[in-house]
Amino acid sequence: MKSLSVGFLVLLIFILSVQLGVAIRGSDVAKFCCFQYSYKVLPWKWVHSYKFTRNSCSRPAVIFTTKKGHKVCAHPKEKWVQRYISLLRAQEQR
């Protein structure tokens, strides 16, 4: 009987740890998704880097990080966004 209780407890802890891991990973996805775009052109002198949102996000976006660390979501098909990505890629290759 005692081994059954220990086995049940181990199983319960395992299930809870798996669920917690899924919840934590799920919350990371929200950190990297954009739910609206900034349509104002970000001044080039403010831009430090960029990254694309994950495929699991509801809408595609480019996240620019400014030199002060702010994150700005932009539509990837906007001309200025494509130009900034090209400029940043060219800087990376130097």
CNS distance restraints for C-alpha pairs under 8 A (distance, minus, plus):
assign (resid   1 and name CA) (resid   5 and name CA) 6.47 0.50 0.50
assign (resid   2 and name CA) (resid   6 and name CA) 6.33 0.50 0.50
assign (resid   3 and name CA) (resid   7 and name CA) 5.99 0.50 0.50
assign (resid   4 and name CA) (resid   8 and name CA) 6.09 0.50 0.50
assign (resid   5 and name CA) (resid   9 and name CA) 6.14 0.50 0.50
assign (resid   6 and name CA) (resid  10 and name CA) 6.17 0.50 0.50
assign (resid   7 and name CA) (resid  11 and name CA) 6.17 0.50 0.50
assign (resid   8 and name CA) (resid  12 and name CA) 6.10 0.50 0.50
assign (resid   9 and name CA) (resid  13 and name CA) 6.17 0.50 0.50
assign (resid  10 and name CA) (resid  14 and name CA) 6.17 0.50 0.50
assign (resid  11 and name CA) (resid  15 and name CA) 6.22 0.50 0.50
assign (resid  12 and name CA) (resid  16 and name CA) 6.20 0.50 0.50
assign (resid  13 and name CA) (resid  17 and name CA) 6.10 0.50 0.50
assign (resid  14 and name CA) (resid  18 and name CA) 6.25 0.50 0.50
assign (resid  15 and name CA) (resid  19 and name CA) 6.24 0.50 0.50
assign (resid  16 and name CA) (resid  20 and name CA) 6.07 0.50 0.50
assign (resid  17 and name CA) (resid  21 and name CA) 6.14 0.50 0.50
assign (resid  18 and name CA) (resid  22 and name CA) 6.34 0.50 0.50
assign (resid  19 and name CA) (resid  23 and name CA) 6.20 0.50 0.50
assign (resid  20 and name CA) (resid  24 and name CA) 6.14 0.50 0.50
assign (resid  21 and name CA) (resid  25 and name CA) 6.18 0.50 0.50
assign (resid  22 and name CA) (resid  26 and name CA) 5.95 0.50 0.50
assign (resid  23 and name CA) (resid  27 and name CA) 6.26 0.50 0.50
assign (resid  24 and name CA) (resid  28 and name CA) 6.57 0.50 0.50
assign (resid  25 and name CA) (resid  29 and name CA) 6.75 0.50 0.50
assign (resid  26 and name CA) (resid  30 and name CA) 7.06 0.50 0.50
assign (resid  27 and name CA) (resid  31 and name CA) 6.84 0.50 0.50
assign (resid  28 and name CA) (resid  32 and name CA) 6.89 0.50 0.50
assign (resid  29 and name CA) (resid  33 and name CA) 6.47 0.50 0.50
assign (resid  29 and name CA) (resid  54 and name CA) 7.86 0.50 0.50
assign (resid  29 and name CA) (resid  56 and name CA) 7.64 0.50 0.50
assign (resid  29 and name CA) (resid  57 and name CA) 7.40 0.50 0.50
assign (resid  30 and name CA) (resid  57 and name CA) 7.88 0.50 0.50
assign (resid  32 and name CA) (resid  53 and name CA) 5.95 0.50 0.50
assign (resid  32 and name CA) (resid  54 and name CA) 7.20 0.50 0.50
assign (resid  32 and name CA) (resid  57 and name CA) 7.96 0.50 0.50
assign (resid  33 and name CA) (resid  53 and name CA) 5.75 0.50 0.50
assign (resid  33 and name CA) (resid  54 and name CA) 7.14 0.50 0.50
assign (resid  33 and name CA) (resid  57 and name CA) 5.38 0.50 0.50
assign (resid  33 and name CA) (resid  58 and name CA) 7.56 0.50 0.50
assign (resid  33 and name CA) (resid  59 and name CA) 7.70 0.50 0.50
assign (resid  33 and name CA) (resid  61 and name CA) 7.72 0.50 0.50
assign (resid  34 and name CA) (resid  53 and name CA) 7.47 0.50 0.50
assign (resid  34 and name CA) (resid  57 and name CA) 7.53 0.50 0.50
assign (resid  34 and name CA) (resid  59 and name CA) 6.95 0.50 0.50
assign (resid  34 and name CA) (resid  60 and name CA) 7.71 0.50 0.50
assign (resid  34 and name CA) (resid  61 and name CA) 6.44 0.50 0.50
assign (resid  34 and name CA) (resid  63 and name CA) 7.96 0.50 0.50
assign (resid  34 and name CA) (resid  73 and name CA) 6.07 0.50 0.50
assign (resid  35 and name CA) (resid  58 and name CA) 7.70 0.50 0.50
assign (resid  35 and name CA) (resid  59 and name CA) 7.10 0.50 0.50
assign (resid  36 and name CA) (resid  73 and name CA) 7.12 0.50 0.50
assign (resid  37 and name CA) (resid  61 and name CA) 7.67 0.50 0.50
assign (resid  37 and name CA) (resid  72 and name CA) 7.95 0.50 0.50
assign (resid  37 and name CA) (resid  73 and name CA) 5.15 0.50 0.50
assign (resid  37 and name CA) (resid  74 and name CA) 4.84 0.50 0.50
assign (resid  37 and name CA) (resid  75 and name CA) 5.98 0.50 0.50
assign (resid  38 and name CA) (resid  72 and name CA) 6.83 0.50 0.50
assign (resid  38 and name CA) (resid  73 and name CA) 5.81 0.50 0.50
assign (resid  38 and name CA) (resid  74 and name CA) 5.34 0.50 0.50
assign (resid  38 and name CA) (resid  75 and name CA) 7.67 0.50 0.50
assign (resid  39 and name CA) (resid  74 and name CA) 6.76 0.50 0.50
assign (resid  39 and name CA) (resid  75 and name CA) 7.73 0.50 0.50
assign (resid  41 and name CA) (resid  80 and name CA) 6.91 0.50 0.50
assign (resid  42 and name CA) (resid  46 and name CA) 7.25 0.50 0.50
assign (resid  42 and name CA) (resid  47 and name CA) 7.52 0.50 0.50
assign (resid  43 and name CA) (resid  47 and name CA) 7.10 0.50 0.50
assign (resid  44 and name CA) (resid  84 and name CA) 7.45 0.50 0.50
assign (resid  46 and name CA) (resid  66 and name CA) 5.23 0.50 0.50
assign (resid  46 and name CA) (resid  67 and name CA) 5.61 0.50 0.50
assign (resid  46 and name CA) (resid  68 and name CA) 7.84 0.50 0.50
assign (resid  47 and name CA) (resid  64 and name CA) 6.73 0.50 0.50
assign (resid  47 and name CA) (resid  65 and name CA) 6.22 0.50 0.50
assign (resid  47 and name CA) (resid  66 and name CA) 4.49 0.50 0.50
assign (resid  47 and name CA) (resid  67 and name CA) 5.93 0.50 0.50
assign (resid  48 and name CA) (resid  64 and name CA) 7.39 0.50 0.50
assign (resid  48 and name CA) (resid  65 and name CA) 5.65 0.50 0.50
assign (resid  48 and name CA) (resid  66 and name CA) 5.00 0.50 0.50
assign (resid  48 and name CA) (resid  67 and name CA) 5.03 0.50 0.50
assign (resid  49 and name CA) (resid  64 and name CA) 5.77 0.50 0.50
assign (resid  49 and name CA) (resid  65 and name CA) 5.23 0.50 0.50
assign (resid  49 and name CA) (resid  66 and name CA) 6.98 0.50 0.50
assign (resid  49 and name CA) (resid  88 and name CA) 6.92 0.50 0.50
assign (resid  50 and name CA) (resid  62 and name CA) 6.64 0.50 0.50
assign (resid  50 and name CA) (resid  63 and name CA) 5.44 0.50 0.50
assign (resid  50 and name CA) (resid  64 and name CA) 4.25 0.50 0.50
assign (resid  50 and name CA) (resid  65 and name CA) 5.87 0.50 0.50
assign (resid  50 and name CA) (resid  85 and name CA) 7.30 0.50 0.50
assign (resid  50 and name CA) (resid  88 and name CA) 7.91 0.50 0.50
assign (resid  51 and name CA) (resid  62 and name CA) 5.74 0.50 0.50
assign (resid  51 and name CA) (resid  63 and name CA) 5.34 0.50 0.50
assign (resid  51 and name CA) (resid  64 and name CA) 6.65 0.50 0.50
assign (resid  52 and name CA) (resid  60 and name CA) 7.55 0.50 0.50
assign (resid  52 and name CA) (resid  61 and name CA) 5.95 0.50 0.50
assign (resid  52 and name CA) (resid  62 and name CA) 4.57 0.50 0.50
assign (resid  52 and name CA) (resid  63 and name CA) 6.09 0.50 0.50
assign (resid  53 and name CA) (resid  57 and name CA) 6.72 0.50 0.50
assign (resid  53 and name CA) (resid  60 and name CA) 6.16 0.50 0.50
assign (resid  53 and name CA) (resid  61 and name CA) 5.56 0.50 0.50
assign (resid  53 and name CA) (resid  62 and name CA) 6.21 0.50 0.50
assign (resid  53 and name CA) (resid  63 and name CA) 6.99 0.50 0.50
assign (resid  54 and name CA) (resid  60 and name CA) 7.64 0.50 0.50
assign (resid  55 and name CA) (resid  60 and name CA) 7.30 0.50 0.50
assign (resid  60 and name CA) (resid  75 and name CA) 7.28 0.50 0.50
assign (resid  60 and name CA) (resid  76 and name CA) 7.08 0.50 0.50
assign (resid  61 and name CA) (resid  73 and name CA) 6.26 0.50 0.50
assign (resid  61 and name CA) (resid  74 and name CA) 5.68 0.50 0.50
assign (resid  61 and name CA) (resid  75 and name CA) 5.19 0.50 0.50
assign (resid  61 and name CA) (resid  76 and name CA) 5.46 0.50 0.50
assign (resid  62 and name CA) (resid  73 and name CA) 5.73 0.50 0.50
assign (resid  62 and name CA) (resid  74 and name CA) 5.24 0.50 0.50
assign (resid  62 and name CA) (resid  75 and name CA) 6.33 0.50 0.50
assign (resid  62 and name CA) (resid  76 and name CA) 5.63 0.50 0.50
assign (resid  62 and name CA) (resid  81 and name CA) 7.76 0.50 0.50
assign (resid  63 and name CA) (resid  71 and name CA) 6.22 0.50 0.50
assign (resid  63 and name CA) (resid  72 and name CA) 5.45 0.50 0.50
assign (resid  63 and name CA) (resid  73 and name CA) 4.60 0.50 0.50
assign (resid  63 and name CA) (resid  74 and name CA) 6.36 0.50 0.50
assign (resid  64 and name CA) (resid  71 and name CA) 5.67 0.50 0.50
assign (resid  64 and name CA) (resid  72 and name CA) 5.12 0.50 0.50
assign (resid  64 and name CA) (resid  73 and name CA) 6.44 0.50 0.50
assign (resid  64 and name CA) (resid  74 and name CA) 7.57 0.50 0.50
assign (resid  65 and name CA) (resid  69 and name CA) 5.70 0.50 0.50
assign (resid  65 and name CA) (resid  70 and name CA) 5.53 0.50 0.50
assign (resid  65 and name CA) (resid  71 and name CA) 4.69 0.50 0.50
assign (resid  65 and name CA) (resid  72 and name CA) 6.44 0.50 0.50
assign (resid  66 and name CA) (resid  70 and name CA) 5.21 0.50 0.50
assign (resid  66 and name CA) (resid  71 and name CA) 6.53 0.50 0.50
assign (resid  66 and name CA) (resid  72 and name CA) 7.78 0.50 0.50
assign (resid  74 and name CA) (resid  78 and name CA) 7.75 0.50 0.50
assign (resid  74 and name CA) (resid  81 and name CA) 6.92 0.50 0.50
assign (resid  75 and name CA) (resid  81 and name CA) 7.16 0.50 0.50
assign (resid  76 and name CA) (resid  81 and name CA) 6.07 0.50 0.50
assign (resid  76 and name CA) (resid  82 and name CA) 6.71 0.50 0.50
assign (resid  77 and name CA) (resid  81 and name CA) 7.01 0.50 0.50
assign (resid  77 and name CA) (resid  82 and name CA) 6.76 0.50 0.50
assign (resid  78 and name CA) (resid  82 and name CA) 6.42 0.50 0.50
assign (resid  79 and name CA) (resid  83 and name CA) 6.18 0.50 0.50
assign (resid  80 and name CA) (resid  84 and name CA) 6.12 0.50 0.50
assign (resid  81 and name CA) (resid  85 and name CA) 6.21 0.50 0.50
assign (resid  82 and name CA) (resid  86 and name CA) 6.27 0.50 0.50
assign (resid  83 and name CA) (resid  87 and name CA) 6.25 0.50 0.50
assign (resid  84 and name CA) (resid  88 and name CA) 6.06 0.50 0.50
assign (resid  85 and name CA) (resid  89 and name CA) 6.06 0.50 0.50
assign (resid  86 and name CA) (resid  90 and name CA) 6.19 0.50 0.50
assign (resid  87 and name CA) (resid  91 and name CA) 6.33 0.50 0.50
assign (resid  88 and name CA) (resid  92 and name CA) 6.29 0.50 0.50
assign (resid  89 and name CA) (resid  93 and name CA) 6.48 0.50 0.50
assign (resid  90 and name CA) (resid  94 and name CA) 6.87 0.50 0.50
